[in-house]
């Protein structure tokens, strides 16, 4: 990586999980959320001396790579000016909610990451860390060359930005598989064979819908090699946009 400091905007399950893995891997983390640095005191204390709390703008300026771990509905809250020129890791996924749908995404006119890139003028957006849960991220990391090293997909329009994100994933203990431009990032989005299931296996049959998400969040990780990521991505047919159970 070109920096040893990772900015993380968002302190939910994804943001906190990425921050924990980054700190454990030896990176410094500047963590922010929409509620202010004081709301992060307990999490930063847990993460240790390599982590500090900041505002979103400060987190955006802290390093060359910033993880925007916010809901897609909160995209407009990100600090656009401060993220200009930065490599922005996009782990956001499109999920319809009452009162919030996106016709362009529903019509497959663009992917959610293309929407993110359009909103973050000047940033270099790379889709990554969106198809694996925080628990699996914290379990499946392995040293480079390990026979059970897990791979994660990345998509982006800027080759140098994708190389930066691949270096970040390597530092976190994962291989990266390049799926092409942001227009092809649907190949690892929700409702595709590359989303969640390969890293956990299938949930037990008969679980109520309300319990399926909780099962995935708590499931132990299953290693997934780069060769299998490529196979699944190549064989995927574009599904209906938007997270579905």
Secondary structure, DSSP 8 states (H G I E B T S, - for coil): ---SEEEEE--SHHHHHHHHHHHHTT-EEEEE-TT-GGGGHHHHHHH-TTEEEE-HHHHHHHSSEEEE-S-GGGGGGS-HHHHTTSEEEE------BTTB--HHHHTTSS-HHHHHHHHSTT-EEEE-S-SS-HHHHHHH---TT-TT--EEEEEES-HHHHHHHHHHHHHHT-EEEE--SGGGGGGGSTTSTTSSGGGT----TT--HHHHHHHHHH-------HHHHHHHHHH-----SS---
